[in-house]
Amino acid sequence: MAANRRNGMHSAELGVMGVVSSARTLPRMSLPTVATVVAAVAALYFGREVFLPIAIALLLTFALAPMVSALKRVGLPRLPAVIASVLSAFTVLALFSFIVVTQVSELAQNIPLYQSNILTKVRSLKETGVGGGIIARLGGVIERVGQELDRQEASPLTADEPEREPVPVEIIARERPLQVLQNLIGPLISPLASAGLIIVVVIFMLLEREDLRDRFIRLVGYGDLHRTTEALQEAGKRVGRYLLMQLVVNIVYAVPIAFGLWVLGIPNAMLWGLLALALRFVPYIGPIVGALLPLFLALAVAPGWSLVLWTAGLFVAMEMITGNVVEPWLYGSRTGLSPLAIIVAAIFWTWLWGPLGLVLSTPLTVCLVVLGRHVPQFEFLDVLFGNEPVLEPHARLYQRLLAGDPEEATDHAEEILEEKYLFEFYDKVAIPALLLGEQDRVRGVMGDEQRRQVAASAQTLVANLDDSAQEEAEEEDPAAAEETGSRKDKETQGEGEDDVELPDGTDMAVVCAGGRGELDDAAAAMLAQVLEVQGATISKASFAEMDPASIRRLELDAVDAVVVGFLNRDSVKHARFLVRRLKRIKRALRVGIVFWSATDGDNKETAAKLANDINADFVAHGMVDAVLGALSSDPPVALKAAARRRIRRRPPAAKKAPLAAAK
């Protein structure tokens, strides 16, 4: 008996695991070792003098590749097309830098002129009492610190020693012309050398783009050319589109800013427009920094506060227009990164490479996410930084049920129901989630209390979706269906498996029951709600009410069909027992069995054969077949006579002995 029980449990485990493993499962991801990550980060940090120009050159290559291709299509050879593209890009960058430097030097000369306005505003704050205490305390602290520093720098004098007046000293430096030239050119050598190196690398990357692509494929994905080629194409398109669209968005943002500041009378309006254009490449904090400097200047150039308010209003209005109108129109903000990943990437690349790393953080992280999306070795990058869901919908729902959070599970369900029907959600998401729970129960990792909690959360989810079910039921009305038919059109276009028209269940009474546990009761509640949407009169029975001692108490007089569901596929014997019991209670009753499955692999012939074996009117494996069987008008299947085994009785051993002796 113990051996049979163990074999039964083992077969049950194999049955459920086979069903769930055939469903969509998440790919297993191998994380890199800590030593690998530390070594890579250390190489990028200590080798930033080498890797930073290469990273800039790589991004510029992605940005300039479409221009080179366009020039080649016009008829220009490769080398002239590459040189023309690179020179035009760096000419624009050099002109941008020259204008910024000129404007900054002009602003530096005019700063002393704005000192009086700043002092006037400080005095006005003190007079009106707004922040007067804070300003007074800060001023006192600064004054005391200055006095202390002066006292420490002065040499101590004795009482008898008279105070001496300082002797003026003038230092005349006689520098050679070569030294003067070196002091002027020295600070410019490093930036110019880096710029020249980047130009050369970009030119060679554009010229040898196909060869570099082939070498990368050979190193990373030679075994899967299709996936690696797709990764390279997506990385190039996404980064190039991001840089181009972001540049267009920033120009649309910066031009009105510069014009508005010029109209308001803010000095060096062109400088602030160019800085707004450049700083908006920095995620989140760039626009804030670009607005603070003009606001400070507006505070300095005018004695009143109106100019500050007008300047702040200009930046707020342009940010709202750009973020809500321009970016969605041009899709300039779709990078494939989650918002948190953008912030973390900005912090990481800034720590790694400084201000240039902050500017390059988003496009560099986009490249890494695309690489992780297509190359298995780097899949963890897509999981960490991508904006795509990392859990399948049914796994995410089961996780929420397992955590006892039906409210978030309801929010998740309502998001899906905006595009799907209720029976599709239950069939593709909710039932597979319960199958995961049944798998955990069979494996022994889910206790009784946790199983009841998951079932209770699932029942709460079904109750929370009553409003959605009611709305769907009202759509069956022709007038309502005409108003809400857009979703149906969307559902039936291009999706063959969703082109299902469920029957009308008006004037039909159905009992939905769980087979062997609380999870089966939750699945039965989902089926009952779908049948209610179709107009049927529904009553529910728990698995406890299907026990031999309780099953005869069911009110089946006005019931047309009973549907019993099992999440465990190894419940055929129990299903056969329930069918016979129910049909003995009411011979005109249709009885259907649902062995819930997450796949469509079970064909009609197998289901019909199993139904004939257990004497059921129908056997279903999914929500659609269960509804079709429950609302069918076919006559009930007659109850078969039970097959009785004939037992041959052997004569007692005592009677055999005389017979043998007689012979």
N, C-alpha and C positions, 0 to 999 in steps of 0.2 A: 504493500500500500504506500509506504513512504517512497519507494522507488518510482511508482506510478505518479505520485504527486510531484516529485522532482522533475520527472519527464514532462508532465503537463505544464509546470511552471516554465521549464526551459522552452517548450514549444510556443507558449504564449509570448515569452520574451522575444523569440525569433520572429513571431508573426507581427508584433507591434513594431519592432525595430525595422523589419523589412518594409512595412508601410511607410514609416516616417523617413527612413533613409532614401526611399524612392522619391520623396518630395524634394523641393528645392532646398539645398543646404548651402551654407556659406563656405567658401573655400578656406582651407586652413592656411594660415599665414605664419611664416617663420620670421621672427624678429631677429635683427642682427645682434651680435654680442656687444656687450658694453665696451669691450676693448676696441672693436671695430669703429663704433661711434666716436669714442674718445680720440682714436687715432685720426679719423677723418676731420674732426673739429680742430684738433691740434695742427694738422697739416694746413687747413685753411687759415688758421689764425697766424701761425708763424711764417707761413708762406704767402701772406697777403700781398706782399710787393710783387709777387708773380701771378697769383690767382686773380687779384682784383682787375688788372688790365685785361686778362683773358676773359673774365666774366663780362666786363663792359663791351669788349669786342664781340663776344658771342651774342649779346642782346642787340647790339647794333647790326650784326649780321642778319639776325631774324627780322629786324625792322627794315633793312635796306634790300633784302632779297626780293620782295615784290617789285621794287623799283627797277632792280637789275633785270628781272624777267620781263617787265614792261618795255624797257629799252631794247632788249634783245628781240622782242616780238616786232618792234618797229623796224628792225633791220640793223641795229648797231651791233658790232662784234662784242664778244664777252669782255675783253680787256678794256676797251674804251667805255663800255657800259658800267663796269665796276668802278673805274677811276672817276667817271662823271658822277656817279651816285655818292661815292665816298667824299669827293671834294665838295659837292653841293651840301651834304649833310654837315661836314665840319666847317664849312664857310658860314652856315647859319649859326652853328654853335659859337664860332669865334665872334661873329657880329653881336650875338646875344651877350657874350661875356664883355665885349668892349663897351656896349651901351650900359651895362650894369655897373662896370667900374667907373665910367665917366659920371654916371648919376650919383654913385656913392661918394665920390670925391667932392662933387658940388654940394651934396647934402652935408658933408662934414664941415665945409667952410661956413655954412649958414647956421649950424647948431648954436653958436653963441648968441645969435640974434633972437632965439626962441626962449632964452633963459628967463627973461622978464615975465613972459606970459605964464610960465610954469610957476614962478614965485607968486604971481598974482592969484593963481588958482589955489595955491596952498594957503595963502593968507585968507582968501574968501572962505575956505573950508574951516579954518580956525575961528573966524569971526562968527560964522553961522552955527558953530558948535558941532558940525557933522564930522565926527572922527577927530575932534580937537584933542581929546585926551591921548589918543594913540599917536597923533602927529607930535604932540608936545613931548611925550615920553621918548619917542624915537629920536627926536632932535636932541633931547638932553643926554641920551645914551651916546649918541655920536659925538656930541661936544665933549663929554667927559673922557671918552676914549682918545680923542685928539689931544686933549690937555695932558693925559697920562703919557702918550707917546712923546710929546714935546718935552715933558719933564725928564723922561728917561734918556732922550738924545742929548740934552744939555749937560755939560760937564759940571760936577759939583764944585762950588767955590767956598772957600773958608770965609769966616767973618772979617778977618783982617785984610784979606786980599781985595783990592779994588776991582770992580768989573771992567774988563777990557772990551773995547769995541772991536768987532770983527774986521779983519783986513781983507778987502776985496781981492780976489784972485781971478785971473782970466787965463784960460787954457786955449792955446792956439795949436791946433793939430795940423801938421804938415804931412799930408798924404800924397803919395805918388799917383800920377794919372792911372797907372795900371791897377793900383789898389782900389781907387774910386770906381773904375770900370768893373772890377771884380765884385765890389759890394752891390753894385746895381744889377749886374747880370746873375749873380749867384743864386738869389732866391727864385729866379725864373727858370733855372736850368732843370730842376726836378719836374715841375709841371709840364714844361715843354717836351722833356724827354718822354714822360709818360704818354702825353698826347701823341707824339710821333710814333711811339711803340704801338699804341692802340690803332692808329691809322694803318700801319703796316700789317698788323695782325688781321684787321678787318678786311683789307684788300686780299690777303692770301686766303682767308676763310671763304670769301666770296668766289675767288678764282678756283679754289680746290673744294668746293662745297660737296660735289658728288663723291670725291675721293674720301673726304672726311666722313661722309655718311656711310660709305661702304666699310670703312675701318671700324666705325662705331658698331655697325651691325655685326661685324665679325667678332668683336670683343664681347658684346652683350647678348645679342639674340640671333646667333647664326642658326640655332636649331629651330627657330620660329620666325622666319623672314616676314610673314604677314603681320604678326603682332608688332615686331620691331619697326617695320616700315610705317605702320599706322601710328605708332607712338611718335616717330620723328615728324610725320606730317602734321599730326595734331599739335605737337609742341610748337612747330614753326608757325602754324596758322593761328594758334591761340595767343602766343606771345606777340606775334606781329600785329594781329588784330587788336590786342589789348593796348599796345604802345601807340598804334595809329589812332584808334578811337579815343584813347585817353588824351592824346595830343589835341585832337579836334575838340573834345569837351573842354579841355583847359583853355584853348584859344577862345572858345565861345564864352567861357567864364571870365577870362582876363581882359578881353577887349572892352566890355561894358564897365568893368571895374576901373580900368585906366581912364576911360572917358568920363565916368561919373566922378572920380576923384579930381580930374582936371576941371570939371564944371563946378565942383564944390570949392575949388581953390586950394587943394592940398598940393604942396610943392613936390616936384619930382614924381608926377603921376605916372609917367612911363616906367619908372623904376618899380613902383609898387605893382603895376600891371604885369611886368615881366617876372617879378618875384612870385606873384600869385600864380602865374602860369607854371613856373618851375616847382614851387612848393606843393602844388596840388598833386604832383606825382607821389608825394609822401602820403601814405594812407592815414586818414583821420586827423592827425595833428598838423599836417601841412597847411590846410586852409586856415586853421586857427592861428598858426604862426604868421601866415601871410596877412592876416587881418590885424594882428596886434601892433605891428610897426606903423601902418597908416593911422591907427587909432591914437597911438602915442604922439605922432606928429600933429594930428588934428588937435590934440590937447595942448600942444606947444605953440601952434601958429596963431591961434585965436584966443582972445581973453574970455569969451563966453563958453557955454557948454553945448550950444546948438550944433556946432560943426561936428563935435564928437558923436552926437546922436544921429545926425544925418549920415556920417560915415559908417557907423555900426549898422544902421538900417540898410545901407547899400550892400554891405557884405552879407547880411542875413537874407535879404531878398534874392540876391544872385545865387547864394548857396541853395536856397529852397527851389528856385527855378531850375538850376542845374541838376540837383539831385532828383527832383520829381518829374521833370519834363525832358531835359536834354539827354541825361544818361539812359533812361529807359528807351528813349527813341533811338539812340545810336548804339544801345547795348554796350556802352563803354565800361560798365561796372561788372560785367559778368566775367569773372576770372576763374571760376571753378574752385575758389577757396572759401572756407567758412570765415565769418567775421572775426572769430577768436583766433583763427590761424593767421589772419593778416596782421593782427596785433602782435602775436607771439613771434611771427617771422620778422616783423619790423624790429622788435627788441633784440632778437638773435643776431640779425645781420648788422645792426648798429653796433652791438658789442663786438662783433667779429671784425668789421671793416670800417667802422666809423660812419660819418655822415653819408659817404657814397654808398655804404651798405644799406642805409636807411632808404635812399632813393631807389636802389636796385632790389629791395627786399621782395616786393610783390612779383615782378616778372621772374626773378630767380626761383621763388617758391612755386610759381606756376609751372616752370619747367620741371621741377622735382615732382610735383603732383602728377603731371602727365606721364613722366617716367614711371612713377609707381603704379599708375593705372594700367599700364601695358606690359611692364616688365615684372615678372613675379618676384625677382630678388629685391625689388624696391617697393613692394606693395604696401609696406607699412607707412610709407610717405603719403600715399593716397588716403589711407585710413586716418592718419593723424591730421592732415591739413585739408583734405578735400571737403566739398560741401554736399556730396552725395550721401544718402543714408547708408550706414555701414551694416545695418541689420535688415534682414528681409522683413516685410510687414508682419508676417505671422510670428516670427521670432520676437519682434519688438512688442507685439501684443501679448505674447505669452510672458515676456519679461515683466510687463506691467501687471498682469494678473498674478504672477508669482510674487511680486512685491506688494500685493494687496492694494493696488492703486487703480480702481475701476474708473475714476474720474479722468485721469490722463488717458486710459484706454478708450474712454468714450470720445475724448477729443481726437484721438488718432482715428477712431472709426468714422467720426463725422467728416474729417478731412477726406477720407476715401469715399464716403457716400456723396460727396459733392460731384463725383464723376462716375460712380458705380451705383448699381442697384443693391438693395439690401441682400438679396439672395446671393449675389456675386461676392459681397463682402464676407458673408458667412461661409460660402463655399471655398473661397480662395485664401481667406485670412483667418477667420475665427476658428473654423473646424481644424485646420492644420495646427493652430496654436494649442487647441485641446489635445490633439494627437501628440504633440510634444510633451504635454503633461502626462498623458497615459504612458508614453515611453519612459519618462522618469519614474512613474509609479512602478512599472514592471521591473525596471532596473534596481529598484529598492532605494533610490536616492530621495524619494519624496515620502514623507511621513503622512500619517492619517490627518493630523491637524493642518498641515500645509496643503494636502489635497482638498480638504474641505474649504480652506481659504481660497484656493484657486477657483473652485466651483462656485463659491459664493460671489467672488468678484465677477465671474462670467455671468452669473444670474443678474447681478446689478447692472452689468453692461447691457444685457438684453432689455432690462427694464428702462434704462436710460435712453434706449433707442426707440421707445414706443412712439415718441413724437415723429421721428423720421419714418417709422412704419405707417403711421397715420397719414402723413403727407403723401407717401407712396401709394397708399390705398385710395386717396382722393384723386390721384392722377389717373385712375382707371375711369373716372368720369370723363366723357368726351370733351366737355368744356374745359375742364382742368387740364386734360391731356394736351389740348391745343396750345394752352399757355406754357406748359412745361415740356413741350415736345422737343426742345432743342437738346436736352440731355439725352433723350432716347436716340435722336439722330446721331449724336456724337458717339453713343455706345455701339450702335449697329454698323457704323461705317468702318470697314476694313477689319472687323473682328468676327470671324466666322463662328467661333465657339460661343459668342455672346448673343448671336441671333436666335434667341430662344423666346418663344411666347408661352408663358405658363398658362395653364387652363384656369377657367373661372370656377371658384369653389363655392359659389352661392348655393344654399340649400343642402350643403353637405356638412356632416359632423364627423370630426376626426379626433381621436385621442392620440397624443404624442407622449411616449413613455421612454424613460431611460432603461437601459438593459441591466447593468450590473454595478453601477456606482454613481457617485455624485457628478463626476465629469460627464457621464452619459446623460444625466438629467439636464445638465447645462446645454449639451448639444440638442437634446429634445426640445428645450425651450426656444432655441434658435429656429429649429424647424417649425415649431408652432407659430412663431411670429411671422414667418414667411407665409404660412398657410392662411393666417389671419389677413395678411395683405391681399391675398387672392379671394377673400370673401368667405372663407369657410368658418364654421363654428368650431371652436377649438376648446379642448379640455386637456389638462396635463396630468400625468401620473408619474410618480417617482419610482425609482428602482425598487424601493421597499414595498410599494404597492403591487409589484409584480411577483412577489414571493408566493409560493404555493398556498400559504395560509391566508393571504390577503387578496389574491387575484380574483376570487369569486365575489368580492365586495364591490368590484368596479361596476359602475352604472353604464351598461352597454345597450340598453334597450333602444335608444334613439341614435346610436352611433353607427355610422356607415363603415368606418375603417379605423384600425389601430395600427400605428407605426411605432416600432420599437427599434431604438438605435444602440449600436455597440461601437465603442472606439477601439476595443480589442478584437481583432479579426479572428482570434482563436476562441470564439464563443459560439460556434456552430451548434454544438449539442444543446447549449442552453437556449439558443434561438429556436431550435426544433421543439424543445419542451414547451416554450411559451406559445408557439403557434398552435400546438395541439391543445393546450389548456384553453386558449382563447376561443378556438373554433368549437370546442366542446361546450363552452358557455353559450355561444351564439353561433349557430351553423351558418347563418346568412351574413356573417361578418367577414369583411376583407381584412387580412392581416399582412402587413409588410414589414420586412426586416431591412435595416440600413446598417451595413458595415462601413463606417465612415472611412474615407480614404482621401489622401491629399493629392492623388494623381488621377489621371483619366485612363490608366492602363487597363482597367477591368472592362472587358467588352460585354456586349449585350448577351452573347451566347453563354458566357461563363455565369453571368448573373441569372439567366433563365434556368440553367442547369442546377445551380445551387438552390434556386427557389423551388424547383421540382423536388429536390432532394429533401428539403426541410418542410415541404408541404405548404409553403407560403404563397400568397398571391403575387408577390413581387419581392425582389431583392435589389436594393440600390446601394450605390457606393458614393454618391454625391448628392448635393442639395437639389439639383434640377431633377434627377431621376426619382428622388424621394417625393418631391411635390407632384410629379407626373403620376407616380404610382398611387399616392394617397388620394388624389382627386380624380382618379380614373373611374369610369362608369362600367367597367367590365364586371361580369358576374363573379361572385366569390368562388374560389377553388374548393371543391368538396374535400372533406377530411378523409384521408386514406385510412384503411383499416390497419391496425398495428400488427406487424409481423410477429408471430409467436414462434419461438423455437421449440421443436419437438425434442424431448429429452428421452433417450433410450435408457431404460433402467436395466442394469445388469442383475442377474440372479445372485442371491447371497452366496458367499464362498462355501458355506456349510452344505448347501444343496448340490454343489458341483462334485463333491467327493464321492457320495454314493453312486452317482451316475457314472463317474469314471471307474469305480470299482466294478460296477455291473458290466461295463464294456470289457 
